[in-house]
Amino acid sequence: MNLWILLQGFGLGATMIIPIGAQNAYVLNQGMKRHHHFTTATTCSLLDVLFISLGMFGGGALLTQHESLLQAVTIAGIVFLTVYGAMSLRSAFRTHQQQSPKQAQKVYGRKGVILGAIAVTVLNPHLYLDTVVILGSLGGQFAGLDRVAFAIGTMLASFTWFYTISFAAAKMSHILARPKVSQGIDIAVAIMMFSIAMMLFKQL
């Protein structure tokens, strides 16, 4: 296996994954709460593996030929991001005495966290463009084991990034969970979600 091509895949995968978006915000939020944060990171990483594999081995061409499919995902993404943003905004202005972290974890268990991670991943049209179309077309330039090496590199970038931000957020949770800081993060997440939803709406 060509190590240089694997590193190329890692670098290009990182440039696609690292820019802040709905998926990263969700992983950070769960890490900050120390609430099934590694489960969240694992779910997002495995989904990236799935979509990267689809892109590398023919899924990109299928997606570009069915624009209506991408449009449907975009509409669903707009709805989800708007609802998620509204929930973050409501959380920001809710007094922290109303709901303790333990109570919140009872409401949103492991299954809820996994479903949330699936939603922010699958209902994000940029994921399909970045991992399936762009990375798929770049990986398509390689053949045989070289393509496999490139794909593994991009997948490793996903695991490395999500576990890193999840671990870092959990380690800094004593700072990030302070009422004022937590409120600021919730507001920032809400603004980000609304901004991405608006951007997607303009692209329709």
C-alpha positions as CSV (number, residue, x, y, z in Angstrom):
1,M,0.0,0.0,0.0
2,N,1.3,3.4,-1.0
3,L,1.9,5.5,2.2
4,W,2.2,8.7,0.2
5,I,-1.2,8.3,-1.4
6,L,-2.7,7.4,2.0
7,L,-1.3,10.7,3.4
8,Q,-2.7,12.5,0.4
9,G,-6.1,11.0,1.2
10,F,-5.7,12.0,4.9
11,G,-4.9,15.6,4.0
12,L,-7.7,16.0,1.5
13,G,-10.1,14.3,3.8
14,A,-9.2,16.7,6.7
15,T,-9.8,19.8,4.5
16,M,-13.3,18.5,3.8
17,I,-14.2,17.5,7.3
18,I,-12.5,20.2,9.5
19,P,-14.4,23.3,8.4
20,I,-17.1,24.0,11.0
21,G,-20.6,22.8,10.1
22,A,-23.6,21.1,11.5
23,Q,-21.8,17.8,12.1
24,N,-18.9,19.3,13.9
25,A,-21.2,21.5,16.0
26,Y,-23.2,18.5,17.1
27,V,-20.0,16.5,18.1
28,L,-18.7,19.5,20.0
29,N,-22.0,19.9,21.8
30,Q,-22.1,16.3,22.9
31,G,-18.5,16.4,24.0
32,M,-19.1,19.6,26.0
33,K,-22.0,17.8,27.8
34,R,-19.9,14.6,28.2
35,H,-23.0,12.8,27.0
36,H,-22.2,9.7,24.9
37,H,-19.7,11.9,23.1
38,F,-17.5,9.0,21.9
39,T,-20.7,7.3,20.6
40,T,-21.4,10.5,18.7
41,A,-17.9,10.6,17.2
42,T,-18.0,6.9,16.3
43,T,-21.4,7.3,14.6
44,C,-20.3,10.3,12.5
45,S,-17.0,8.6,11.6
46,L,-18.7,5.4,10.5
47,L,-21.2,7.4,8.4
48,D,-18.3,9.2,6.7
49,V,-16.7,5.8,6.0
50,L,-20.0,4.7,4.3
51,F,-20.3,7.8,2.1
52,I,-16.6,7.9,1.3
53,S,-16.8,4.3,0.2
54,L,-19.9,5.1,-2.0
55,G,-18.0,8.0,-3.6
56,M,-14.8,6.1,-4.2
57,F,-16.6,3.1,-5.8
58,G,-19.2,4.7,-8.1
59,G,-21.8,6.5,-5.9
60,G,-20.7,9.9,-7.0
61,A,-21.7,9.3,-10.6
62,L,-25.1,8.0,-9.5
63,L,-25.7,11.1,-7.3
64,T,-24.8,13.6,-10.0
65,Q,-27.3,11.9,-12.4
66,H,-30.2,12.2,-10.0
67,E,-30.4,15.9,-9.0
68,S,-33.9,15.4,-7.6
69,L,-32.4,13.1,-4.9
70,L,-29.9,15.8,-3.8
71,Q,-32.7,18.4,-3.9
72,A,-34.9,16.2,-1.6
73,V,-32.0,15.8,0.8
74,T,-31.4,19.6,0.7
75,I,-35.1,20.4,1.6
76,A,-35.0,17.8,4.5
77,G,-31.7,19.4,5.6
78,I,-33.2,22.9,5.7
79,V,-36.1,21.7,7.8
80,F,-33.8,19.8,10.2
81,L,-31.2,22.6,10.6
82,T,-34.0,25.1,11.3
83,V,-35.5,22.9,14.0
84,Y,-32.1,22.2,15.5
85,G,-31.3,25.9,15.5
86,A,-34.6,26.7,17.2
87,M,-33.9,24.1,19.9
88,S,-30.4,25.5,20.5
89,L,-31.8,29.0,20.7
90,R,-34.5,27.9,23.2
91,S,-31.8,26.1,25.2
92,A,-29.7,29.3,25.3
93,F,-32.5,31.4,26.9
94,R,-33.8,28.7,29.2
95,T,-32.7,29.2,32.8
96,H,-30.1,26.5,33.7
97,Q,-32.0,25.8,36.9
98,Q,-34.9,24.4,34.9
99,Q,-33.1,21.3,33.7
100,S,-30.0,19.7,35.1
101,P,-27.4,17.8,33.0
102,K,-28.7,14.5,34.5
103,Q,-32.3,15.3,33.6
104,A,-31.2,16.2,30.0
105,Q,-29.4,12.9,29.7
106,K,-32.5,11.1,30.7
107,V,-34.5,12.8,27.9
108,Y,-31.8,12.3,25.3
109,G,-30.4,8.8,25.8
110,R,-27.8,6.9,23.7
111,K,-30.4,6.1,21.0
112,G,-31.4,9.8,20.8
113,V,-27.8,10.9,20.5
114,I,-27.1,8.3,17.7
115,L,-30.3,9.4,15.8
116,G,-29.2,13.1,16.1
117,A,-25.7,12.2,14.7
118,I,-27.3,10.4,11.8
119,A,-29.6,13.3,11.1
120,V,-26.9,16.0,11.1
121,T,-24.9,13.7,8.8
122,V,-27.4,12.3,6.4
123,L,-29.5,15.5,6.1
124,N,-26.4,17.6,5.2
125,P,-26.2,18.0,1.4
126,H,-22.6,19.2,1.7
127,L,-21.7,15.8,3.0
128,Y,-22.7,14.3,-0.3
129,L,-20.9,16.9,-2.3
130,D,-17.7,16.7,-0.3
131,T,-17.4,13.0,0.4
132,V,-19.3,11.4,-2.4
133,V,-18.8,13.7,-5.3
134,I,-15.5,15.6,-4.7
135,L,-13.5,12.9,-2.8
136,G,-15.0,10.3,-5.0
137,S,-13.9,12.0,-8.1
138,L,-10.4,12.5,-6.7
139,G,-10.1,8.9,-5.5
140,G,-11.4,7.8,-8.9
141,Q,-8.1,8.9,-10.4
142,F,-6.4,6.1,-8.6
143,A,-6.7,2.4,-9.4
144,G,-6.5,-0.8,-7.4
145,L,-4.7,-0.7,-4.1
146,D,-3.8,3.0,-4.6
147,R,-7.5,3.9,-4.6
148,V,-7.9,1.8,-1.4
149,A,-5.0,3.6,0.2
150,F,-6.5,7.0,-0.7
151,A,-9.9,5.9,0.7
152,I,-8.3,4.7,4.0
153,G,-6.5,8.0,4.3
154,T,-9.7,10.0,4.1
155,M,-11.5,7.7,6.5
156,L,-8.7,8.0,9.0
157,A,-9.0,11.8,8.8
158,S,-12.6,11.5,9.8
159,F,-12.0,9.3,12.8
160,T,-9.0,11.4,13.9
161,W,-10.9,14.7,13.7
162,F,-14.2,13.6,15.4
163,Y,-12.4,11.8,18.2
164,T,-10.1,14.7,18.7
165,I,-12.8,17.4,19.0
166,S,-15.0,15.1,21.1
167,F,-12.1,14.4,23.6
168,A,-11.1,18.0,23.7
169,A,-14.6,19.3,24.3
170,A,-15.1,16.7,27.1
171,K,-11.8,17.6,28.7
172,M,-12.8,21.3,28.7
173,S,-16.3,20.6,29.8
174,H,-15.7,22.2,33.2
175,I,-15.2,25.5,31.3
176,L,-17.6,25.1,28.4
177,A,-20.5,24.0,30.7
178,R,-20.4,27.3,32.7
179,P,-23.8,29.0,32.3
180,K,-22.6,32.0,30.3
181,V,-20.2,30.0,28.1
182,S,-22.9,27.3,27.5
183,Q,-25.4,30.0,26.6
184,G,-22.9,31.6,24.2
185,I,-22.2,28.2,22.5
186,D,-25.9,27.5,22.1
187,I,-26.5,30.9,20.5
188,A,-23.5,30.3,18.2
189,V,-24.8,26.9,17.2
190,A,-28.2,28.3,16.5
191,I,-26.8,31.1,14.3
192,M,-24.7,28.5,12.5
193,M,-27.6,26.2,11.9
194,F,-29.8,29.1,10.6
195,S,-27.0,30.4,8.4
196,I,-26.4,26.9,6.8
197,A,-30.2,26.5,6.3
198,M,-30.4,29.9,4.6
199,M,-27.5,29.1,2.4
200,L,-29.0,25.8,1.4
201,F,-32.4,27.5,0.7
202,K,-30.6,30.0,-1.7
203,Q,-29.1,27.1,-3.5
204,L,-32.4,25.5,-4.3
